[in-house]
């Protein structure tokens, strides 16, 4: 395909070279406005980021107030702290959810993954077990796009160019993808036992004394499309990690901070919590670049009893302005009981998707939690056969939806054995029932429009 003239002349290296990007000129509530005057419903919050919608005056005031009344920058490697950073950490961890008691704030989800992996390795050094350097991750997972984060991501197309950089100490087991991987006569319990056995066998094959941690998305995001684990899966995983003293690292960068109806997605899994957790995206609602790593008290205790410090850091780690903005975000979520709205409107969204979208041709599965949902498309509902990758079905649906004023998120490339054609719907926490009806109506129209061109071929 030829390079788009605008992209060719722009001094920004855009991620796609083949189409002119539309310019967003304003935003309000769950909507944003394009330069051509089009009003668009942001039903995906970008990649599940802008959880409070657009143009939040309170957050703008918090940012302005901080810049006028407080310090602009504090280096995390200096002997100083600041009120904004301490306040955000206190809001998140005052109740020590699941034993999580300390936070590291960085800029992106990828940085958070890198920090979590390094923290796990340092923990084992402090414990006198430096040989624990092996990590187990899941196929068709995604934990970030830096080299370190890609090493534990089972995203084949994003890893492809960088195979020579990929670490040899990361091994992959199957995801909990019941829709395609559970046997016809297999119960959820049997499926969990099979996956748990595979995980435990991998630990035993590597030698438990060599395994540092297991990393997984609590609810898989863009690679498998808002995929929750079947009941009992994380209970079994947590028990195996405890049995062999392996750290459980849960990635909630996309699915956490209220997206599934509880502040942490793992709270719905019946486990005590992870040893290390990554958060991001909804943490700062897109107003600032911010992510974080939350760690269990036992991790801090080991570092405190050992070297007495963190062997990791960034120039912009725990940036005061970013933390001040995120503090305002988190206060709004709590004050306005938005997690209750996520649960209630999530139930409404699920019903609408199952009633209006489920019966359509080529719709194979509808899954998610809270306001974090995906629709997976298949050629045939019984065989669950995927569409050819080159067809880029989900991207066509995204394009047709945008023509009618609906912004949703589509498939992000080939991730592994299963080609998962899906679209993600995760509107802001402030969405109303009427807006959900409009979102699903526009989505339905986009799917039907796209299907009309496919019915002659399939």
N, C-alpha and C positions, 0 to 999 in steps of 0.2 A: 504494500500500500504506500502511496506517496506521502511525504511529510506535509502536514498542514502548514500553510503559509504563515499563519499567526505564530504557531509553535516554532517555526524556523526563524522568525524574526525576534521572538521574545528572548530576553536575557535570562529567563528562568528555564532550567532544564525540566520541562514538564514530564510527568511519568508516562503519558501516552503522546505519541508523536503524530497521530493520524486524524485528530479532530480538533476543531477550535473549542477551547473550554469556554463555557458561559461565565460571565462575570457576575458574582453576587454583590449587590450594592447595599443591601440592608437585611435585617432580620427582626422578627418580632414574634414572641410566643413560639408556636411549633412551625412557623412559616419563615421562609426567606424569599427575597425578591431579586430577580435578575435584572440586568441592565435593560433588557428588551421589555420590561414591565411585567413579565410573567411572575405570578405568585405560586410558590411551590411549598407543599407540605413536606417537612423534613421528617419522614417516618422511619428514618434509620439513625438519626443523630450523627450524621457522618458515618464513621465505623463505630457506632454505639458510644458516642462521646458526649454530645450536647444534651445531657439528661434533663436540664432545666429549660431547654429551648434557647431562644435567642433574645438578646437585648434585655438583660436582667439589671435593672437600675441599682439594686442593692449591692450586687457584686462590683459594678462599676464604681459605686461610692466607696466600697471597701478598698479597692485598688487605689483610688485617688487619695483616700484618707491615709493609707499606709505610706504612699509616696510623699505626702506632705508632712506627716507627723513622725515617721519612723525612719530607720536606716534603710538605704536602698539595697545594700549588699552586705552579707556577712559570710566570710569564708569558713566552711565547715571544718577545715583543718586548723583553724586558729583557736585560741583559748577563750572564745566568745560564744554566746548563744543569743537568741532574740525571741521576743514575745510571740511573734507570728508562728514560728516553727514549733515552739513549745505548746502553743494553744492548739494547733491542728493535731499534733500527736496526742494531746490529752483528750480531745474530743473523740478520737478514734479508739483510744486504748484505755481510758480511765477505768472501764469495767473489765479489762483484761479478757476479752472474748476468747474462749478456748485456750486461755493461758498465754495469748499473745500480749506482749507487754512493752515492746520497743519498736520504733519505726526508723527506717532509712528513707529519706525522700530524694528522688532523682527526677529526671526530666521525662523520660519516655518509658513505655512498657518494655522495650528491648533492654534499656539500661537496668530496669528493675530485675529482669531475668538474669542478666550478667551478675548483678550484685547478689542475687539470691544464690546463684551457683558458687560464687566466690565465698560467700558467707558459710555455705555448707562445708566447703573444703577447709576453710579456716577452723570451723568448729571441730572437725575431726583432728586437725593438727593440734589444737588446744587440748583435745582429749587424749593425745598420745597415740593416735591411730592415723598417721599420715598416709598409709597405704590405701585408705578409703578414698579413691578418686573416680570410681565408676559410677555413672548415672544411668538410670533406666527411665526412658520416656515412652511415649506412645506413638504409633504410626498415625499418620494423617493428623498430627497435632500442629499447633502454631504457638510459639512463645516469643517471637520477635525476629527482627531482621538484621541485627548486628551479627558478626561472625559467631560470637559466643552463644547468642540466643538461637541462631540457626542450627547450631550443633545439636541442640536438644529438641529441635522442631522436626516433625515428620512431614514436612512440606516439600515434596520432590521438586517441583518446578522452581521454587525459590532457592533451593539448595544446589540446583544443577550446575550453575557457573562456578560454584565455590567448593566443589568436592575436595579439591586438594587442601582446603583449609579446615575441612570438617574433622572434628576430634574423633579419635579411635576409641575413646573411653566412654562413649554413649551407645547404649544398646536399646532396641525398640521392641515393645510388645504390642499386642493388638489393642485398639480402642474399644470402648464399650458401645458398639454401634449395632444395637439389637435389630434395627430395621433390616439390615442386610446380612448380618453375621450370625444371628440366632437361628439354629436349626428348626425345621418345620415342626417337629414334635418336642422341641426343647423348651422347658419352662424357664422363666426368669431366674429361678434359683439355680437350675442346671447351667444356664449361661454364665451366671456369676461364678459358680464353682469352676467352670472351665477357664475363665479368664484369670481367676485368682490362682489356679494351679499353674497356669503359664507364667504368671508373674513370680510366684514362689520358685518355680523351677529355674527361672532365669537368675534369681538371687543365688540359688544353690550352685548353679553352673559357674557363676562368676566367683563364688565364695563370699558368704555374708560379710566377712571381715574386710572385703575390698569394695563394698558398695556404699557410696556416700548418701545417695538419695534417689527418690522416685518423684518425677515431676509430671503433673497432669493438669489440664483445665477441668475445673469442677463441672462446668457446663461448656462443652466445646463451642467455639465461636465460628469464625469464618471458614475453617477448613471442612467441618462436618455440619455446619448449620444449626446452631442453637440446640445442640444434642445433649440432653441430660443423661446421666447414667441410669441404668435400671436399678430399682430398689435393692439395697443390700450390697451393691458393688463397692462403694467407698468404705462401708463397714468392714468388708473383707480385706480391702487394701490396707486400711488403717491397722487392722489386727496383724497382718503379715509384716508390715513395717515395724510394729512394736515387737513382734517375735524375734526379728533379726536385727533390731536396733538400726533401722534404715530411716533416714529423715523423709517425711512426707512433705513435699513442696507443692502447694496448690496455686495454680495460676488463675487469678480472678481479675485480671486486667480488663477483660471485656465483660465478663458475666457478673462481676461483683459490684459492691457499693450500692446495693439496692435494686439492681436490675431484675433480679428474680423474685423480689418481694420481701426478702430479708437482706440486712446490710451485707452479710456474707452468704454466698450461695451454699457453702458447706454446712450452714446451720440447718439446712433441710435434708441433710444426709444421715443424721443420727450418729455423728461422730464427735469426739471431743474437740476436733479442730486439727489444723495442720501444724507442723513444726515451723515452717516458713511459708509465708503467703505473699504473693505479689498483687498489687492493686494499681489502678490507673484509670484512664479515660474518664469515667463519671466522678472520679475523685475531685477534679477541678472543673467538671462540666464543660470542658473545652475552652474555658476562658483563659487558661494559662496552660503551658506544657507542664504536667506534673504526674508522677507515678510514685509508687512506694513499695517498700518491702517491710512486712510485719514479721516479727520473730518471737518465738516462744521464750518464756523466761529462762528455760534450760539452756538455750543458745547463749543468751547474755551471761548466764552464770558461768558457763565454760570459758568464754572470752575473758570475763572478769577475773576468774581464778588463774587464767593463763597469762597471755601477753598484756592484758589490760587495755586493749584498744581494738579498733576495727582496721583491718589491713585492706582498706578500699576507700576510694573517695573520688569526687569530681569537683571541678571548679564551681559549678552551679548547683551542687548538691544542697538540698534544703534551702532553696532560694527564698528569702523572706517574703517577697512580693507574691510569688506563686503560692506559698503557704497561707498568706493572708486572704487571697482570693478563694482558695479551697476551703478555708475556715468559714467564709461567708456562704459558700455552697452547702457545706454540711449543716450549718445552722438552719438554713432555709428548709432543707430536707426534713430535719427533725421538727422544726417549729410548725411546718405546714402538714405534718403527718403524711408525707408523700409516699412512704413505703406502703401505707394503707391504700393509697390511690393506685400504686403499682399493682398490688394484689387484686383489688376490685376491678380495675380496668383491664388487668391481665386476664381475669376470668371472662370478661366481656369480649376481649380480643380473641381469646381461644374459641369461644362459642361462634363468633362471626366467621372466623377462618374455617372452622369445621363445617358450618352450615353453608357458607357461600362459596368457599374455595375448594373444599374437600371433594365435592362431586364432579368437579371439572375434569375434562380429559387431560391425561398426562400428569395429574397431581398424584404423587405416590405417598407422601408422608407429610404430616403437619406436626411440629414438635416445638417444645420450648417451655418456659416458665415465666411468670410475671409479665413484664413487657419486653420479653426477649424471645421472639418466635421466628421460625423459618418454615418455608414450604419447599419440599424437594420434588423435583419433576422427573418422571420416568417415561420411557416409550410405552411400556405396558405395566399395568398395575399389578398383575399376577406375577410375572417374571421379574419385575423390578429392574428390567434392563435400562441402562443409562442411554441417553442420547449421545451421538458422536461428539467428541470434544470440539471438533472444528466447527460444529453448528453454533456453539456459544449461545445456547437457548436462554439461559438465565440472564445473560447480558442483553439479549434482545428484549426480554420482558422489562428489564430495568429501563432500557431506552424508550419503549412504548409507554411505560408508566410516566416517565419524565415529560413526555409530550402532553400529558393530561394534567401535569402539575403535581406529581407524586415522586418523591425522592426515596428510593429504597436501595438496599445493598445487594449486589449479586455475587456470583461465584468468583473466587480470587485465584483461579488457575487450577492446574492439575496437582493434586496433593498426594496421591498414592494409588493403591490398588483399585479403589472405588472412585469413579469419577462422579462427584456429587454436584448435580445441577440444582442450585437452590437460590432463593431470595430470602433476605432477612428483613423482618419488620420489628423495629425496637424504638417506638416513638418516645418522646420526652415524658418524664414522670408527671407532667402537668396536663397530659392529654385528657380530653373529655370524651364521654360516650358518643356524642354526636360526631366528633372528629374521628373517632375510631370507625364509625360507620362509613364515613366518607373515605377514609384510607382503604378499607376493605373493598368498597365499591369501585374505587379507581384501580386497585390491584386486580380485581376480577376482570374489569374491562381490558386491562393490559394483557392479562393471560389469554383471554378470549381472542383479542386482536392478534396476538402472536400465534396462537393455536390455529387460526384460520389459514395461515400460510403453511402450517405443518401438516394439516390433515390430509393433504393430497400426497404427502411423501411417506406417512407412517400409518 
